[in-house]
Amino acid sequence: MKYNYLFDSDFPPGVASVFVGGEKISKEEFLKLKKKYLKKRKHQNES
């Protein structure tokens, strides 16, 4: 299952981590993955 829709919104304020698909993701890791996802999506849209 893909969770790309999570990157369309900001990380909830006051939350240190989230569980996605049984995996704990820290705020820092989430922001890193979001940046990577948005960069990849922008590149695909330009093609």
C-alpha positions in Angstrom: 0.0 0.0 0.0 1.3 3.5 -0.8 1.1 6.3 1.7 2.0 9.2 -0.7 -1.1 11.1 0.4 0.6 11.7 3.8 3.1 14.0 2.1 0.4 16.3 0.9 0.0 17.7 4.4 2.3 19.0 7.1 3.4 16.9 10.1 0.9 17.4 12.9 2.1 20.0 15.5 3.1 18.7 18.9 3.6 15.1 17.6 7.0 13.5 17.8 6.4 10.5 15.6 3.7 8.6 13.6 3.0 5.0 12.9 2.5 4.2 9.2 2.0 0.6 8.1 3.2 -0.7 11.5 6.4 1.3 11.2 7.3 4.2 13.6 8.5 7.3 11.7 10.0 10.2 13.6 9.3 13.8 12.6 12.8 14.3 11.2 12.6 11.1 9.1 9.1 12.1 7.9 10.3 15.6 6.8 13.3 14.0 5.0 11.0 11.5 3.2 8.6 14.3 2.3 11.3 16.4 0.8 12.6 13.5 -1.2 9.0 12.6 -2.4 8.2 16.2 -3.4 11.5 16.5 -5.3 10.8 13.3 -7.2 7.2 14.3 -7.9 8.3 17.7 -9.2 10.8 16.1 -11.5 8.1 13.7 -12.8 5.7 16.6 -13.5 8.4 18.5 -15.5 8.9 15.4 -17.8 
